[in-house]
Amino acid sequence: AGLDNTLAGPGPFTVFAPTDEAFAKLPKGTVESLLKDPTQLKKILTYHVVSGKHDSHEIAKVETLKTVEGQNIHIHTKDGVKVNDAHVVKADIASDNGLIHAIDTVIMPK
């Protein structure tokens, strides 16, 4: 999707990374369709990335975070931590240039 330069940069970044199970929940053909539409794929992928290093304690204290894509994602902390409609299933996974939080659903920008 042409994000190599963006995500390989010094960051830091926080990535809300869908699990394999999250991708499996998408309607049949969605992934294949996105692979043929690099613009839409980039929009969706950057919607999962936030500038800065936001650990689970910080995320639990905010209501929104602005994504690299430009729109906000909404944080909910009732019944665990949710990003839009996705549950955080594993938090605070260290990476070279930030943090990863695994989520159980692919979140989609408007």
PyRosetta script that sets phi, psi and omega in degrees:
from pyrosetta import init, pose_from_sequence

init()
pose = pose_from_sequence("AGLDNTLAGPGPFTVFAPTDEAFAKLPKGTVESLLKDPTQLKKILTYHVVSGKHDSHEIAKVETLKTVEGQNIHIHTKDGVKVNDAHVVKADIASDNGLIHAIDTVIMPK")
pose.set_psi(1, 7.0)
pose.set_omega(1, 178.4)
pose.set_phi(2, 75.7)
pose.set_psi(2, 25.4)
pose.set_omega(2, -178.7)
pose.set_phi(3, -99.1)
pose.set_psi(3, 4.7)
pose.set_omega(3, -177.5)
pose.set_phi(4, -53.1)
pose.set_psi(4, -49.4)
pose.set_omega(4, -178.3)
pose.set_phi(5, -67.0)
pose.set_psi(5, -38.2)
pose.set_omega(5, -179.0)
pose.set_phi(6, -63.7)
pose.set_psi(6, -54.1)
pose.set_omega(6, -173.7)
pose.set_phi(7, -82.1)
pose.set_psi(7, -17.3)
pose.set_omega(7, 177.3)
pose.set_phi(8, -85.2)
pose.set_psi(8, -6.4)
pose.set_omega(8, 179.3)
pose.set_phi(9, -66.1)
pose.set_psi(9, 176.3)
pose.set_omega(9, -174.7)
pose.set_phi(10, -67.1)
pose.set_psi(10, -20.2)
pose.set_omega(10, 179.0)
pose.set_phi(11, 67.3)
pose.set_psi(11, -145.8)
pose.set_omega(11, 3.6)
pose.set_phi(12, -79.3)
pose.set_psi(12, 159.6)
pose.set_omega(12, 177.2)
pose.set_phi(13, -128.7)
pose.set_psi(13, 152.9)
pose.set_omega(13, 169.0)
pose.set_phi(14, -115.2)
pose.set_psi(14, 125.0)
pose.set_omega(14, -178.3)
pose.set_phi(15, -113.6)
pose.set_psi(15, 127.4)
pose.set_omega(15, 172.2)
pose.set_phi(16, -95.3)
pose.set_psi(16, 95.9)
pose.set_omega(16, -169.5)
pose.set_phi(17, -96.0)
pose.set_psi(17, 117.5)
pose.set_omega(17, 176.2)
pose.set_phi(18, -64.4)
pose.set_psi(18, 140.3)
pose.set_omega(18, 175.9)
pose.set_phi(19, -74.6)
pose.set_psi(19, 169.6)
pose.set_omega(19, 175.1)
pose.set_phi(20, -58.3)
pose.set_psi(20, -37.5)
pose.set_omega(20, 179.0)
pose.set_phi(21, -64.0)
pose.set_psi(21, -34.2)
pose.set_omega(21, 178.0)
pose.set_phi(22, -63.3)
pose.set_psi(22, -44.5)
pose.set_omega(22, 178.5)
pose.set_phi(23, -65.7)
pose.set_psi(23, -33.9)
pose.set_omega(23, 179.7)
pose.set_phi(24, -66.5)
pose.set_psi(24, -23.7)
pose.set_omega(24, 179.8)
pose.set_phi(25, -78.0)
pose.set_psi(25, -14.5)
pose.set_omega(25, 179.4)
pose.set_phi(26, -66.4)
pose.set_psi(26, 149.9)
pose.set_omega(26, 177.3)
pose.set_phi(27, -56.7)
pose.set_psi(27, 145.6)
pose.set_omega(27, -179.3)
pose.set_phi(28, -53.6)
pose.set_psi(28, 132.2)
pose.set_omega(28, 177.8)
pose.set_phi(29, 92.0)
pose.set_psi(29, -9.2)
pose.set_omega(29, -177.5)
pose.set_phi(30, -62.8)
pose.set_psi(30, -49.3)
pose.set_omega(30, -178.1)
pose.set_phi(31, -61.6)
pose.set_psi(31, -45.6)
pose.set_omega(31, 179.6)
pose.set_phi(32, -60.8)
pose.set_psi(32, -40.9)
pose.set_omega(32, 178.6)
pose.set_phi(33, -64.0)
pose.set_psi(33, -42.3)
pose.set_omega(33, 179.6)
pose.set_phi(34, -66.3)
pose.set_psi(34, -35.4)
pose.set_omega(34, 179.1)
pose.set_phi(35, -64.6)
pose.set_psi(35, -23.7)
pose.set_omega(35, 177.8)
pose.set_phi(36, -89.2)
pose.set_psi(36, -5.5)
pose.set_omega(36, -177.8)
pose.set_phi(37, -128.1)
pose.set_psi(37, 79.8)
pose.set_omega(37, -175.2)
pose.set_phi(38, -57.2)
pose.set_psi(38, -31.6)
pose.set_omega(38, 179.7)
pose.set_phi(39, -66.0)
pose.set_psi(39, -47.5)
pose.set_omega(39, 179.0)
pose.set_phi(40, -67.6)
pose.set_psi(40, -39.3)
pose.set_omega(40, 178.7)
pose.set_phi(41, -60.7)
pose.set_psi(41, -44.6)
pose.set_omega(41, 179.0)
pose.set_phi(42, -63.1)
pose.set_psi(42, -40.5)
pose.set_omega(42, 178.8)
pose.set_phi(43, -60.4)
pose.set_psi(43, -44.9)
pose.set_omega(43, -179.0)
pose.set_phi(44, -69.1)
pose.set_psi(44, -44.2)
pose.set_omega(44, -178.7)
pose.set_phi(45, -64.4)
pose.set_psi(45, -43.6)
pose.set_omega(45, -179.6)
pose.set_phi(46, -71.1)
pose.set_psi(46, -18.1)
pose.set_omega(46, 174.1)
pose.set_phi(47, -69.7)
pose.set_psi(47, -17.1)
pose.set_omega(47, 178.5)
pose.set_phi(48, -94.2)
pose.set_psi(48, 3.1)
pose.set_omega(48, -174.6)
pose.set_phi(49, -120.9)
pose.set_psi(49, 135.4)
pose.set_omega(49, 177.9)
pose.set_phi(50, -123.1)
pose.set_psi(50, 137.0)
pose.set_omega(50, 174.8)
pose.set_phi(51, -69.7)
pose.set_psi(51, 142.6)
pose.set_omega(51, 180.0)
pose.set_phi(52, 97.7)
pose.set_psi(52, 164.8)
pose.set_omega(52, -179.4)
pose.set_phi(53, -104.3)
pose.set_psi(53, 105.1)
pose.set_omega(53, -175.0)
pose.set_phi(54, -114.1)
pose.set_psi(54, 103.6)
pose.set_omega(54, 179.6)
pose.set_phi(55, -79.9)
pose.set_psi(55, 173.8)
pose.set_omega(55, -173.8)
pose.set_phi(56, -62.8)
pose.set_psi(56, -32.4)
pose.set_omega(56, 178.6)
pose.set_phi(57, -67.1)
pose.set_psi(57, -40.0)
pose.set_omega(57, 178.6)
pose.set_phi(58, -70.0)
pose.set_psi(58, -43.0)
pose.set_omega(58, -178.8)
pose.set_phi(59, -60.5)
pose.set_psi(59, -36.6)
pose.set_omega(59, -179.1)
pose.set_phi(60, -66.7)
pose.set_psi(60, -14.0)
pose.set_omega(60, -177.4)
pose.set_phi(61, -100.6)
pose.set_psi(61, -3.7)
pose.set_omega(61, -177.9)
pose.set_phi(62, -115.9)
pose.set_psi(62, 160.6)
pose.set_omega(62, 178.5)
pose.set_phi(63, -102.1)
pose.set_psi(63, -27.6)
pose.set_omega(63, 179.4)
pose.set_phi(64, -143.4)
pose.set_psi(64, 155.4)
pose.set_omega(64, 171.3)
pose.set_phi(65, -136.3)
pose.set_psi(65, 140.2)
pose.set_omega(65, 178.8)
pose.set_phi(66, -86.0)
pose.set_psi(66, 129.2)
pose.set_omega(66, -178.5)
pose.set_phi(67, -85.2)
pose.set_psi(67, 164.2)
pose.set_omega(67, 174.6)
pose.set_phi(68, -61.7)
pose.set_psi(68, -29.4)
pose.set_omega(68, 178.4)
pose.set_phi(69, -66.5)
pose.set_psi(69, -28.3)
pose.set_omega(69, 177.1)
pose.set_phi(70, 120.0)
pose.set_psi(70, -22.4)
pose.set_omega(70, 178.9)
pose.set_phi(71, -92.6)
pose.set_psi(71, 163.8)
pose.set_omega(71, 176.3)
pose.set_phi(72, -88.4)
pose.set_psi(72, 147.6)
pose.set_omega(72, 166.1)
pose.set_phi(73, -106.2)
pose.set_psi(73, 150.9)
pose.set_omega(73, -175.6)
pose.set_phi(74, -107.1)
pose.set_psi(74, 133.5)
pose.set_omega(74, -179.0)
pose.set_phi(75, -104.1)
pose.set_psi(75, 131.1)
pose.set_omega(75, 177.5)
pose.set_phi(76, -125.1)
pose.set_psi(76, 137.0)
pose.set_omega(76, -177.1)
pose.set_phi(77, -118.2)
pose.set_psi(77, 9.8)
pose.set_omega(77, 174.4)
pose.set_phi(78, -80.5)
pose.set_psi(78, 129.1)
pose.set_omega(78, -178.9)
pose.set_phi(79, 62.3)
pose.set_psi(79, 48.4)
pose.set_omega(79, -178.9)
pose.set_phi(80, 92.6)
pose.set_psi(80, 179.6)
pose.set_omega(80, -178.7)
pose.set_phi(81, -94.0)
pose.set_psi(81, 129.0)
pose.set_omega(81, 176.9)
pose.set_phi(82, -123.6)
pose.set_psi(82, 144.6)
pose.set_omega(82, 172.9)
pose.set_phi(83, -114.5)
pose.set_psi(83, 111.9)
pose.set_omega(83, -168.1)
pose.set_phi(84, 53.2)
pose.set_psi(84, -116.3)
pose.set_omega(84, 179.6)
pose.set_phi(85, -104.0)
pose.set_psi(85, 9.9)
pose.set_omega(85, -177.4)
pose.set_phi(86, -100.6)
pose.set_psi(86, 133.6)
pose.set_omega(86, 175.0)
pose.set_phi(87, -83.6)
pose.set_psi(87, 138.0)
pose.set_omega(87, 171.7)
pose.set_phi(88, -77.2)
pose.set_psi(88, 117.4)
pose.set_omega(88, -176.9)
pose.set_phi(89, -99.6)
pose.set_psi(89, -18.8)
pose.set_omega(89, 174.4)
pose.set_phi(90, -154.0)
pose.set_psi(90, 126.0)
pose.set_omega(90, -174.0)
pose.set_phi(91, -113.1)
pose.set_psi(91, 161.1)
pose.set_omega(91, 169.8)
pose.set_phi(92, 59.0)
pose.set_psi(92, 46.2)
pose.set_omega(92, 175.0)
pose.set_phi(93, -85.8)
pose.set_psi(93, 117.6)
pose.set_omega(93, -176.3)
pose.set_phi(94, -71.1)
pose.set_psi(94, 141.4)
pose.set_omega(94, 172.1)
pose.set_phi(95, -133.1)
pose.set_psi(95, 171.7)
pose.set_omega(95, -177.8)
pose.set_phi(96, -59.7)
pose.set_psi(96, -33.0)
pose.set_omega(96, -176.1)
pose.set_phi(97, -127.6)
pose.set_psi(97, 34.3)
pose.set_omega(97, 176.5)
pose.set_phi(98, 153.9)
pose.set_psi(98, -145.7)
pose.set_omega(98, -178.2)
pose.set_phi(99, -131.7)
pose.set_psi(99, 153.8)
pose.set_omega(99, 175.7)
pose.set_phi(100, -122.7)
pose.set_psi(100, 137.6)
pose.set_omega(100, 172.1)
pose.set_phi(101, -121.8)
pose.set_psi(101, 118.6)
pose.set_omega(101, 179.4)
pose.set_phi(102, -77.3)
pose.set_psi(102, 134.3)
pose.set_omega(102, 179.4)
pose.set_phi(103, -123.5)
pose.set_psi(103, 156.0)
pose.set_omega(103, -172.9)
pose.set_phi(104, -93.8)
pose.set_psi(104, 5.3)
pose.set_omega(104, -178.2)
pose.set_phi(105, -146.7)
pose.set_psi(105, 141.1)
pose.set_omega(105, 172.6)
pose.set_phi(106, -75.5)
pose.set_psi(106, 121.8)
pose.set_omega(106, 179.0)
pose.set_phi(107, -90.0)
pose.set_psi(107, 142.4)
pose.set_omega(107, -174.7)
pose.set_phi(108, -117.4)
pose.set_psi(108, 133.8)
pose.set_omega(108, 174.9)
pose.set_phi(109, -70.5)
pose.set_psi(109, 162.2)
pose.set_omega(109, 178.6)
pose.set_phi(110, -75.7)
pose.dump_pdb("model.pdb")
